[in-house]
Amino acid sequence: MSQFTQPPQSPQPPHSQPQQPYGPAHAPGLRPARNGLGIAALILGLIGAVSGLIPFLFWLAGILGTIALILGLVGRGRAKRGEATNKKMATFGTVLALIALIMSVVGAVITFKAVDDAVDDLNKAVSDTKTSAKPKAGEDAGKGAEKEKSGDDKAGKEEKPTGEALEAGDAIVYDDDLTVTVGDATKYSPGEFAAGHTKGNKAYQVAVVIENAGKEKFDSALVTVEGRAGKDGVDAEQIFDDKVGSGFTGTILPGKKVTVLYAFDAPADAKNLTVEVSPSFTYDSTQWDLKL
């Protein structure tokens, strides 16, 4: 029998693994520049300086200026230590921060001064509208003026107190020479489509006259006229139709006067009608007690 022999196998070359490449080694001691504070100081300082140009934004300029100043100084410190490369930017941001702070102080002074002046003007406007009663129609005006100048006690007693209701035909004169007069209450027949009239009640018409004897024009858009009727002082609703109810509109020039008719709805048994007129919210209102 023949023996089968396996031919010798050639030796296999060892498998060599590919060697992985290595990245270059970092140079020791190099760090990225930390320029964030300088950039932030420049941006905030610029916004703060622009905000300072508007007086009412002084508070924003002050806040941004303070933050920018701190960031700018810290950014300059980093640049000196070599941790940042934008020293000029940080310096410019610091300068803008100082400008913003200065402008915030100036804006605060301007704002507070403007508010103070506005309050003073409002107080002056209110104080200038204190009322004083004018002598009733038919009285001797010259005699009344002479008594007013003398200032004696008798004259003071004869003058009508401004805290009391006036009568029909009386006038009230304000310190700016604005005069308001309310006439008698006369019976009125509302139109077919009138609003504000209740069946069973009686309607009365009243003429309100405003004369501007001052030097400035008067805006009558804010004039209010209200009524109360009877001993209980119930609201007398204003009547609106094609003849009455339009109210005062527009301006009254110096030396001119305007007459407007009002109508009020009163209970049938009412014996008096109280009409209250207010030229504006800066004027004292005055009442007239009219007999029905």
NORJO-V789783 format. One record per pair of residues at least 4 apart in sequence whose ideal C-beta (glycine too) atoms are under 8 Angstrom apart, sorted by sequence separation. I is the first residue (numbers start at 1). J is the second residue. D is the distance in whole Angstrom. If there is no record, write none. Layout:
I:J:D
I:J:D
This chain:
26:30:7
35:39:6
36:40:6
37:41:6
38:42:7
39:43:6
40:44:6
41:45:6
42:46:6
43:47:7
44:48:6
45:49:6
46:50:7
47:51:6
48:52:6
49:53:8
57:61:6
58:62:6
59:63:7
60:64:6
61:65:6
62:66:6
63:67:7
64:68:6
65:69:6
66:70:7
67:71:6
68:72:6
69:73:6
70:74:6
71:75:6
72:76:6
73:77:7
74:78:7
75:79:7
76:80:6
77:81:7
79:83:7
86:90:6
87:91:6
88:92:6
89:93:6
90:94:6
91:95:7
92:96:6
93:97:6
94:98:7
95:99:7
96:100:6
97:101:7
98:102:6
99:103:6
100:104:6
101:105:7
102:106:7
103:107:6
104:108:6
105:109:7
106:110:6
107:111:6
108:112:6
109:113:6
110:114:6
111:115:6
112:116:6
113:117:6
114:118:6
115:119:6
116:120:6
117:121:6
118:122:6
119:123:6
120:124:6
121:125:6
122:126:6
123:127:6
124:128:6
125:129:7
135:139:4
139:143:8
140:144:6
141:145:6
142:146:6
143:147:6
144:148:6
145:149:6
146:150:7
151:155:7
152:156:7
153:157:7
154:158:7
155:159:7
160:164:7
166:170:4
173:177:7
174:178:4
190:194:3
197:201:7
214:218:7
229:233:8
230:234:6
240:244:7
241:245:6
252:256:5
266:270:4
279:283:4
52:57:7
78:83:4
79:84:4
135:140:8
139:144:6
147:152:7
150:155:6
151:156:8
166:171:8
173:178:7
174:179:8
212:217:7
228:233:4
229:234:6
239:244:6
240:245:3
252:257:7
278:283:6
51:57:4
52:58:7
78:84:4
79:85:7
84:90:7
135:141:6
160:166:7
166:172:7
173:179:5
174:180:8
190:196:8
197:203:6
212:218:5
228:234:7
229:235:8
239:245:6
252:258:5
278:284:8
51:58:8
79:86:7
80:87:7
147:154:7
148:155:6
172:179:7
190:197:4
228:235:6
229:236:4
238:245:6
266:273:6
278:285:4
79:87:3
147:155:3
171:179:5
172:180:5
210:218:7
227:235:7
228:236:6
277:285:7
278:286:8
51:60:5
52:61:4
75:84:6
135:144:4
171:180:7
172:181:8
226:235:8
227:236:4
264:273:6
276:285:5
277:286:6
51:61:4
160:170:7
162:172:8
171:181:4
210:220:6
227:237:8
248:258:6
276:286:7
277:287:8
75:86:7
76:87:6
79:90:6
144:155:8
147:158:7
148:159:7
170:181:7
227:238:7
264:275:8
276:287:5
277:288:8
48:60:7
49:61:7
75:87:8
78:90:8
169:181:7
170:182:7
226:238:8
248:260:5
275:287:7
276:288:8
48:61:5
51:64:7
52:65:8
169:182:8
190:203:5
210:223:7
225:238:8
247:260:6
262:275:8
274:287:6
275:288:5
48:62:8
75:89:8
76:90:5
144:158:8
168:182:7
169:183:6
189:203:7
246:260:7
274:288:7
48:63:8
75:90:3
76:91:6
144:159:8
168:183:6
169:184:7
187:202:7
188:203:4
247:262:8
274:289:6
275:290:6
48:64:3
49:65:8
166:182:7
168:184:4
187:203:7
188:204:6
273:289:8
274:290:7
47:64:6
48:65:4
73:90:8
168:185:7
187:204:6
188:205:4
208:225:6
244:261:5
245:262:7
272:289:6
273:290:5
72:90:5
75:93:7
76:94:7
186:204:7
187:205:7
243:261:7
244:262:6
245:263:7
272:290:6
45:64:7
71:90:8
72:91:7
185:204:4
186:205:5
244:263:4
272:291:6
273:292:6
44:64:5
45:65:7
48:68:6
185:205:7
186:206:8
243:263:8
271:291:7
272:292:6
44:65:8
72:93:4
73:94:6
185:206:5
206:227:8
271:292:6
71:93:7
72:94:3
184:206:8
225:247:7
241:263:8
270:292:6
44:67:5
45:68:4
183:206:6
44:68:4
45:69:8
136:160:8
182:206:6
183:207:4
223:247:7
238:262:6
239:263:4
43:68:8
68:93:6
69:94:6
72:97:6
182:207:7
183:208:8
223:248:4
238:263:7
239:264:7
42:68:8
68:94:7
133:159:6
182:208:6
183:209:7
238:264:6
239:265:6
266:292:7
41:68:5
44:71:7
45:72:7
133:160:4
181:208:7
182:209:8
221:248:7
237:264:7
238:265:8
40:68:8
41:69:8
68:96:7
69:97:4
133:161:8
180:208:7
181:209:4
220:248:4
221:249:6
236:264:4
237:265:5
68:97:4
69:98:7
133:162:6
180:209:7
181:210:8
220:249:7
221:250:7
236:265:6
41:71:4
42:72:8
67:97:8
132:162:6
179:209:8
180:210:5
181:211:8
220:250:6
236:266:5
40:71:5
41:72:4
66:97:7
131:162:5
136:167:7
179:210:7
220:251:7
65:97:5
68:100:7
69:101:7
137:169:5
178:210:7
179:211:4
219:251:5
220:252:6
38:71:8
64:97:8
65:98:7
133:166:7
136:169:6
137:170:8
178:211:7
179:212:8
218:251:6
234:267:7
37:71:5
38:72:7
41:75:6
65:99:8
136:170:5
137:171:8
178:212:6
179:213:6
217:251:5
218:252:5
236:270:8
37:72:8
40:75:8
65:100:3
66:101:7
177:212:7
178:213:7
217:252:7
227:262:8
229:264:7
64:100:6
65:101:4
134:170:7
177:213:4
178:214:6
203:239:6
217:253:5
230:266:7
37:74:5
38:75:4
133:170:7
134:171:4
177:214:4
217:254:7
225:262:5
227:264:4
229:266:4
230:267:6
236:273:6
37:75:4
38:76:8
62:100:7
134:172:7
176:214:5
177:215:8
210:248:7
216:254:7
220:258:7
229:267:6
61:100:5
62:101:6
65:104:6
133:172:6
134:173:5
198:237:8
205:244:7
215:254:6
227:266:8
230:269:7
35:75:8
38:78:8
61:101:7
132:172:8
133:173:8
176:216:7
178:218:6
197:237:8
208:248:8
212:252:4
214:254:6
230:270:4
231:271:7
37:78:7
38:79:7
131:172:5
132:173:6
196:237:5
211:252:8
212:253:7
213:254:7
229:270:4
230:271:7
231:272:8
233:274:7
61:103:6
62:104:4
131:173:7
132:174:8
196:238:6
197:239:5
210:252:6
212:254:6
213:255:7
230:272:7
61:104:4
62:105:8
131:174:6
132:175:8
196:239:4
212:255:7
229:272:7
34:78:6
130:174:8
131:175:8
195:239:7
196:240:6
212:256:6
229:273:5
58:103:7
59:104:7
129:174:5
130:175:6
134:179:7
194:239:6
195:240:5
211:256:8
212:257:7
228:273:8
229:274:7
38:84:6
58:104:4
61:107:7
62:108:8
129:175:6
194:240:7
195:241:7
211:257:4
227:273:6
228:274:5
37:84:7
39:86:7
42:89:5
45:92:8
46:93:8
49:96:5
52:99:7
58:105:8
128:175:5
129:176:7
194:241:4
210:257:6
227:274:7
38:86:4
41:89:8
42:90:8
45:93:4
48:96:7
52:100:5
58:106:8
128:176:6
193:241:7
209:257:6
210:258:6
227:275:5
228:276:8
34:83:5
35:84:5
38:87:7
41:90:6
44:93:7
45:94:7
48:97:7
51:100:7
58:107:3
59:108:8
190:239:5
193:242:8
196:245:8
209:258:7
226:275:7
227:276:7
33:83:7
34:84:5
35:85:6
39:89:7
42:92:6
43:93:8
45:95:7
46:96:6
49:99:5
52:102:8
53:103:7
57:107:7
58:108:5
191:241:4
195:245:8
209:259:5
225:275:7
226:276:5
33:84:5
35:86:4
38:89:4
42:93:4
45:96:3
48:99:8
49:100:5
52:103:3
55:106:8
56:107:7
188:239:7
190:241:6
191:242:5
208:259:7
225:276:7
31:83:7
33:85:5
38:90:3
41:93:3
45:97:4
48:100:3
52:104:6
55:107:4
58:110:8
191:243:7
207:259:6
208:260:5
225:277:5
33:86:8
37:90:7
40:93:8
41:94:6
44:97:7
48:101:8
54:107:7
58:111:6
207:260:8
208:261:8
224:277:7
35:89:7
42:96:7
45:99:8
49:103:7
52:106:7
207:261:6
208:262:6
223:277:7
224:278:5
38:93:6
41:96:8
45:100:6
52:107:6
55:110:4
56:111:6
206:261:7
207:262:8
223:278:7
41:97:7
48:104:8
55:111:5
188:244:7
205:261:6
206:262:5
223:279:6
205:262:7
206:263:7
222:279:7
223:280:7
205:263:5
206:264:7
222:280:4
55:114:8
204:263:7
220:279:8
222:281:7
203:263:6
204:264:6
203:264:7
218:279:8
219:280:8
224:285:8
203:265:6
204:266:6
202:265:8
203:266:8
229:292:8
201:265:5
202:266:6
201:266:6
202:267:8
201:267:6
202:268:5
196:263:8
198:265:6
201:268:6
206:273:7
208:275:8
197:265:5
200:268:6
202:270:7
196:265:6
204:273:6
206:275:6
208:277:6
210:279:7
190:263:7
188:263:5
179:257:8
185:264:8
206:290:7
204:290:8
185:273:5
204:292:6
185:275:8
202:292:8
182:275:5
182:277:7
180:277:5
180:279:6
178:279:6
174:279:7
178:283:8
185:290:4
180:286:7
182:288:4
184:290:6
185:291:7
185:292:6
182:290:7
165:274:7
174:283:6
174:284:8
172:286:5
170:288:7
166:286:7
168:288:7
166:287:7
167:288:7
162:284:8
165:287:4
166:288:5
167:289:6
168:290:5
165:288:6
166:289:7
167:290:8
168:291:7
162:286:8
165:289:4
131:283:8
129:282:5
131:284:5
129:283:4
130:284:7
129:284:6
131:286:6
126:282:6
125:282:5
